[in-house]
Amino acid sequence: MQKLLVTGSTGMVGRNIVEYADTKNYILLTPTSKEMDLLNPDSVQNYLDKTVPDIVVHCAGIVGGIQANIANPVKFLVDNIQMGINIITLARQTGIQKLINMSSSCMYPREAKNPLSEDLILKGELEPTNEGYAIAKISSTRLCEYISKEDPDYHYKTVIPCNLYGKYDKFDPEKSHMIPSVIKKLHDAKTNGHKEVMIWGDGEARREFMYAEDLADFIFYALDNFERMPQNINVGLGHDYTINEYYKITADVIGYKGTFKHDLSKPVGMRQKLIDDTKLREFGWSYKTTLKDGIKKTYEYFLNEVAK
């Protein structure tokens, strides 16, 4: 059995991967930050030398929603760049020939035409509200490309997921992404009898959110078909919804009966961020969880593990 190293195994993406059924086919390596500090190259090298993984899936990172990105641009840039450079370059030096780098659709230009295809990286100005994070993700993506070009025996490939949500997400309104934030807001509003909930902006910006367990399913599909996987590949639904629609569907799931008010003074980020799923369909994979079912599962997790 091959040894599979998953960085960031305690985060939302990492935990969904390590708990997925197909992990039974691998020997899993899930180091804590004390066992392998990705910000410390010596710590990374020592762990790789000790465990000798066959494959790396790099999920670790400093992540958060629009408020967290605006408040902490230095950390989002510096820590994510350092983690990416350390694990990718040291994996290569150690002789690990297969690596999946988890990136983000936020690295596409803010004014790019939707749907966003993989060849748009560095073709325009980035969205200012998450620019630091995007620059870090572009750096690790390009680094994987360079390594693969320099030595064809090294297959270092990048997955570019759309926005994600699901089990093990953060539900702090100040730090979380949109869907868990909406779940928390509407749950609290229902619990406390509030008749009105505020939405940032006009609610017409469009976003594509995929259930995180579906991304885990893709990772193991990719590992089974690694040779023909594209260098960079978008992973998502191929369609999107407005912010208002996310609020409405979540309200239906939770049972919130109040109304919504829009705060037009708040930032909303990009007006649309929809991935082009052409390469994904050609690769032969598609998502499995509908938005309503995903929100139901995420709300059940919230009730059982977070709100209790």
N, C-alpha and C positions, 0 to 999 in steps of 0.2 A: 504494500500500500504506500502511496505517495504521501509525503508530509506537506500539509497545506497550512501556511502561516497567514493568519488574518490579523492585520493591524486594526486597532480601534474596535476590538471585539466586544467592548462594553457599550458602544454607542448604538444608535438605532439601526444603522445599516449593518454593522458588524454582528450584532446579536441576532438579527434576522437571518444572516448567513450561517452563523455557527449552529443555530437551532434548526436549520432546514434539514429535511429528511435525508438528502443526498450526502450529507457529511459522513454518513456511515461508510462511504467508499474511500475515505481519507483518514490519515492520522492528523488530527487537528492540533495546531499550535496557536494558543490564544494568550500571549503574554500581557501582563499588566504593565503599566508605565514604570513600575519599580523594577520589573524583570527586564524590560527593554524600553528605555527612555528615547523616544524618537528624536528628541531635541539634542541628544548627546551621541555623536557618531561612535565614540568608543563603546558605549552601552549597546548600540545597535550591532556593531561588529562582533562584540563578545557573544551576544545572543545568537547571531547567525552562525558563528563558528561552533557554538555548543550544540545547536539543534540541527543544523544543516537541512533546511527546508528544500523541497523540490519546486514549490510554487509559492508565490506571494500574492495575496490580494490586499492591496493597500486601501483601507477604508478610513484610517484615522484622520482626524482633523479638528480644527476649531470651527464649529458650525453654529448658525443661528439665523434668526429672521432679520427683517429689515432694520429693526430698532437696534439689535445687537451689532450689526454690521456698521451702522452709522456711529455708534458709541465707541467702538473698539477697532478702528481700521488698522492700527499698527499691529495688534495681536493677530488679527485675521490674515494680514499679509505676511509678517515675519515668521510666525510659528508654522503656518501651513507651508511656506516655502522651505523652511529648514527640515520639516518632517519629510516632505516629498524628496528633497535632494538626498537626505541621509539614507532613507530606505532604498531608493532606486539605485543610486550609485554604489552603495555597499552591497546590495544584492548582486549587482553585476560583478563587482570585485570578488565576491564569494563564489561565483560560478553558477548562480541560480538563473536558469535559462527561460523561465516562464514567470511573468508578472502581469497582474491586472491592476491598473491604476484607476482609482475611482475619482472621476472629475465632476464637473457640474455644468449645466446649460447656462449658468450665469456668465460664463466666459465668452459667450457670443456677443457681438456688438449690439449696443442698445437700439440703433436705428436699422439693424439688418431686417431684411424682408422675411416674414414668417411664411411657411415653416423654416426653421433654422437647420441648415445642412452642415455637415461636418467640415466642409471646406471654408467656412466663414470665420474660422478662428483667426484673430489678428487682422481682420478686414475692416475694422472701424472702431470708434470710441466705445469704451465700456460704460455700463450703467454706473453712475457715481455712487449710488447708495450701497453697492457691494463690490466696488472696484478692487479693494485690497485682496479680498478672497478670490476674485476672478483672476487677478494677476498671478497669484500663487498657483491656481489650478492650471493656467496656461503654461506656466513654467514646467510643472511636472509632466504635462501632456507632451510638450515639445521635447523634453529630456528623454522620454520613452521613444519618441520618434527617432531622435538622433542615435540612441543606442541600437535600435533595430536596424537603422541604415548602416551604421558602422560595422555591425557584426550580425549577419543574417541568422546565426545560431541562437541569438537572443531575441525572444519574442516578448517584447514589453509593449502591452497594448492598453488603450484607454477606453473606459466605459464612461459615457456622458449621459447620466440619467436626467430626466426631468425632475421637477420638485417631487419630494417623497413625503409620506406620512405613514403612521401605523404604530404597531406595538413598540414600546421602548422610546417613543418620542418624548420630547420635553413639552410640558404643558404650562410653562411660565409665560404669561402674556408679554413680558419684557424681553424674553430671549428666544421664544419658540417660533417656528414657522407658522404659516397661516392656518392650516387646518386644525392642528392641536390648540392653537390660540382661540380659534372660533369655537371649538368644542368646549373649552374651559369657560369662555365668556357666556355662551348660551346655557351651559349647565348652571353656572352661578346665577344667571338672570332668572332661569326657571326656578331654581331653589329658593332665591330670595324674593321672588314675586315681582321682579322688575318688568315693566311693560315696554321698555325701549332699549335697544342695543345700538351702540355707535359703530359705524363702518368707516374706515379711513378712505378718503377720496369718494368718487362717485360710484364706486363698486362695479364699473364697467371694464376695468382692466381684466385681461384674460390670463388664466394660468392653467398649467397642465400638471396634475398631481397623480402619482402612481402609488399604489399600496406597496410598502417596502418589502413585504414577503415575495411579491412578484419579481422584484429586483434580485432577491436571493435565488429564485428559480432561474432567472437569466444567467446568473454567475455560473451555476453548475451546468447549464446548457452550453455556455461558452467554453468551459473547461473540457467538456466532452467533444467540442468541435473547434478546438483552439487554433489549429493550423489554418482554417479557412475564415476565421474571424477577422474582420477588417481592423486596420491599425487603430482607428478611432471610430467608435460607433455610438450613436444616440440610442438610448433605451427609454421608451415611454409609451404613451397611449396612441399618439398621432392625432389626438383631438384635445380640445380644451374647453373650459367653462369660465364664465365671468365670476368675479368675486361675489357679486350678489347671488348668483346661482349656488355657490358653495355655501353661503349663509343659509339660503332657503332649504337646501337638501339636508344640511346639518340640523337646522331647526326642526324639520320633519322627523328626523331620526330621534332627536332628544325629546321632542314634544313641547318645544318652546312656542307659545302662541302670541308673543308680543310683536311689536313693530320694529323697524330699523330706521336709523337716522344717519345721514352722511355728513362727515366732517371734511369739507373741501379744502381745509387748510393743511391737511396732513399729506406727507409724501406717499406715492403709490408705486414707485419704481417703474419698470418698463410696462408699456401699455399691453404688450402681448409677449409671450415667451413660449412658443410652440415648436417642439422639435420635429424635424423631418425624419420620418420613420422608414424611408425607402430602403436604406441599407439593412435595417433591422428586419424588415419583411423578407428581403432577399436572403438574409441569414437564416430565416425559418423560425423565428420566435415571435410570440405575441403575448400580451398581458392576459391575466386570467380573472382579476377581481374588478367588478364594477365599482363605480364611485360610491354608490349608496351602500353596497355590501362592505366596502372598505371602511367607510365611516362608522357603520354599525359595529364592526369588529374593533375598531380603534376606540369607540365610546365604551364598549364592554371592557376593554383593557383599562381605560381610564377609571371606570367605576370600581373595578375589582382591585386595581393595583395603585391607583393614585389618589382617588377621592375618598377612599375608606379611612 
